[in-house]
Amino acid sequence: MANPFYGKDIVSVKDFGRSDFEYLFATVDKLNDITAEKHRHLLDGKILALLFFEASTRTRVSFEAAMIALGGSYIGFDQASSSSAEKGENLADTIKTMECYADVLVLRHPNEGAAKFASEVSTKPVINAGSGTEEHPTQAMLDLYTIIKEKGSIDSLNIAIVGDLKYGRTVYSLLYALAQFSPNLHLVSPPQLKIREEALYAVKSKVSISEHENLGDIMDKLDVLYVTRIQKERFPDPQEYEKVRGSYVIDNELLKKAKEDMIIMHPLPRIDEIHSEVDSTKHAKYFRQTYYGKIVREALLGLMLEKDFL
């Protein structure tokens, strides 16, 4: 199979299929098998540009770490106020400027459509690191890889996605990506934060989906519990946020209902939706998930920049 990521933009997971994801994950596994000396010279001389108009820890730093690990380097900014956007520069001019200095661009932006627009403006590949409430495709890729590594497969698993299903962009990318496999999906949220109808319409013919308000009702059947933060910054009305904050809290009492081998994932940051006491349980995989994020992004950068990577 030819490299499906070479020179491509990563704007939406909907642009890729199961075989593409499997190709990426096989490359991740190959990366883990090569010598450290070869590993750190795979992208010698390549430059990554980070254009982060919103705050980020894991996504931004994992891309930085991935590029360094492969022998490349990175440039960019981590907030809008440290770019010329503060002076009124439009996004197109920022993109056209940064592509002069780099081989690939990673963009996080608060506006819907920003990543798609950037990919149309840029002559260099663009990675969507979060575009408004739309998608976060590389998060979905690392989430799939985490499930496969921790559970052996995705097919036939009972997977619950819990929390902010309306505004959470990680949720939409994960939902679209899981629809390429055959799990049983359980969407758990307050009525105000139910998944958007257009997303359900896009995937309901491809994968089994049920919707719930009470997590406890399905806890004993789950293989994967994917928890999301209820995002205060996405709510147009602060009072609406107060009505739903703390709707779901994962603690050791709730985990008494769980299967022995159920895993808990979270894209992070968390606030209060997973109690710290859970961190020491065998269920907690969210920091392992963070590690997988770095190596998945290493493989993705390599495949985008080198036609015959590995």
N, C-alpha and C positions, 0 to 999 in steps of 0.2 A: 504493500500500500504506500502510495506517495505521501509525503509529509503534508497533512491537511492544514497546517498552521503557518507555513512559510509565507511571509510577506502579507499575512492577513490581519485585518483589524479584529479585535475582540470586543465587540460592542454588546452583543447579546448571545446568551447560550443557545437561543433558538436558531442561530446560524450554524450550529454543529449537531451532529448526531452521535449515537452510541459508539459507532466505530471510531469516530474522532476522539471521543473521550478515552476509549480503550487504548488508542495509539498514544495519547498523552501519558496515560498512566504507565504504560509499558516503558516509555522513555524515562519517567521518574525512577522506575525500578532499575533501569540500566545505569542511570546516573549514580545510584547508590552502590553500584557494583564496580565502578571504575576507580582507578588509583587517585589519590588526593592530588598528585602532581599533574595528571592529565586534566582532572576536574577544574583546577584553578587557572587553566589556560584556554578553556573552550571558547570564551568570548573576549579574548585579548583585543584591546583597542576599540571595542564597542562601547557606546555611550547611551545611557538611559536618561530620559528627561522626565522628571516628576512635576506635574502641574496640579497641586492640591489646593483647591479653593475652599475646601472644608477640612476640619480637623481629622486626623487619623493617627493611630499608633501602629497596629499590626499590619495593615495593608501597605502603608508607605514604607515602614521599616523592613518588612519582609521583602519587598521589591528591591530595596537598597542592599540588603544582605544577600539576596539571590544574585544580583549583578556582580557584587564584589566576589562572591564565592566562585563565579565563573570567569573571573579575571577582567571583567569590564569595570566601568565606573559610572557614576551618576551625577546629574546636576538638577537644579530645579528649586522650587519653593514649597513651603508647607502650609501657607495660609495666603488668602487673597491680599491681605494688607502688606505683604512683603513682595508683591508683584506690581506691575504697572497698571493692573486693574484698579488699584487704589487711586490712580490718577485719571481713570476713565477709559483706559485702553479696552477695546472690545476683544472678545474671545478669539475671533478670527486672526487678529493681528498678533495676539499672544501665541497662538498655535504656529503661525507662519514664522515667527521669530524663533521659537524653541526648536522647530524642526531643522533649522540651519545648524544647530549645534549637536544634534543627537540622531541616533539610528532608530529609536522607538520612543513613543510618548505614552505616559500613563497619566490619565486625567481623572480627578474627582471633582465634581461640580454640583452645586445645589439645585440646578435647573434641569427639568426633564428635557430630553433631546440634546443636551450639551455634548454627550459622547458621540452621538450619531453625526451631529454637525461637525465636530472636530475631525471625525474620520473622513468627511467629505472635503474639508478644507486642506487637510494634511496630505503631503506626498509620502510621509513615513507612516508605518503602522501605528495605530492607536489602540490602547487598552483602556476600557472603561473600568475605572476603579470605584464606581458609584456615581450614578447620574440621577439626581433628585430621588424620587421614590420608585424609579423604573427598575433597574437591575444592577447587579454586582457580579458579573459573570465569573471572574476568577475565584470568588468566594465559593460559588457553586461547584466549580471544578475541584477545589480542595476539599469541599464537603463530601462530594462523591468519593474521592480518593480515601478520605478518612473512613467512611462507611465500609468500603471494600477491604481496606487493610485491617479494620477492627472486627468486621463481621464476616469477611470472606466473599460476600456477594451483596447485591442490592435487591435482586429479584426475590419476590415472595415475602420480603420483610414487612412487618408492621411498623410504619414510621409516623410519628406524630410531630407536627410542626405547631408550636405553641406560642401565643403572645400577640404581638402586633402584626397581624396578617394583612392589614390594610395599607400601612405606610412602609413596612419593612422591605427594602429593595433586595436584601439577601433572600427573603422568602420567595420572591417571584423568580429569581434566577434558579433557586433550588427546585422550585415546583416544575419549571419548564425542563430542567435537566433530569429530574427524576422520572418525568414522563417518557424519557427515552428507555427506561427500564420497566420492570414490572412489580413494583412494591404495592402494598396497600397503604394509602395515605389517609391520615386522620388530621384534620385541620381544627385546632382548638383555639378559640378566642372569645372575648366578650362580643355581643351582637354589634357594638359600635365599631369593632375592629375586624370584622369578617373580611375574608379575601375578596378582592374586587371581582365582579362578575365576569369581566372580559377575560381574566386569567383562568377562571373555572371553565369558561366556554372553550378556551384554547386547548385544555388538557383532559377534560372529562371523558372524552371518547377514547383516550389512550391509556388511562390508568384508573384504578379503583380509588374513589375519594368519598370520605364521609366527613361531616362537620359536627362539631361538639362545642358545648360551653364548659362542661365539667370534665377536667382532666382525670379525676379519680375514677370515673366510670370506665375508662379504657386502659388504665395504667397497667393492669395485670397482663395485657396481651401485647404490649409494645416491645419491639426489639431495639428501636432507636427513638430517643426523645430529643428533639431539636428545639431548644428554647431560644426565644428572641426577646430582646429588651423592648418594653413599651416606650417609644421614642418621643419624649417630651418636645423635642425641637421640631417635630413634624406636625404637631397639632396646631391648627389655625386658632383654636380657642383654648386657652390654658385651663378653663373650667372643665372642658371635656376630658382633658388629660387626667385631672384629679379624680374624675369619676371611674377611671379604669386602672389607675396606677395600683400596683400590687395585686392585680387580679389573679396571678399565678405565682406561687412561691414553691420552689422545689427544695424540700428538706428531707432529713432522714426518716421522719415519720411517714411522709408520702412514699418514700422508697421501699417501705415495708411491703407495699403492694406490687413491687416491680419484679420482673424475672431476674434471676441471678446474673444473667449475662447481658441484660439491657445496658446500652451505652447512652450517656448524656452528652450532647453537643451544644455548642453556643458560638455564634460568630464573634462575640465579645465586641465592645465592653459590656459587662453586666453591671447592674445597679443593685437590686435586691431580689431579683427573680430566681437566683440559685443561692441558697445559703452556703456560707463558707464551710460549714461542717461536711458538705457533700464532696468537697475537694479531695478528701482523703479516702473516699470510697472507690471501689473497683469500677463503679459506673462512670465516674468522671473522666471524660476524654477531651474536654475543651482545650486544655493546654497542649495536649498531644496534637489536636486539630490545628492549633497555631503553628506547631513545628512543621506539620505536613504542608501548611501554606507556603512556607519558604521553599521547600523542595519542588512542589508543584509549579511554583512561579519560576524557579530555575529552569525546569524543563520547558515551560511555555516560552520563556524568553529565548532559549536556545533554538527551539523549533521555529519561532517567528523570524529569527535573524540568520539562521543557517539552514539551507535546503537539505543538506545531508548531515544534520546534527546527529552525532553518535552513529 
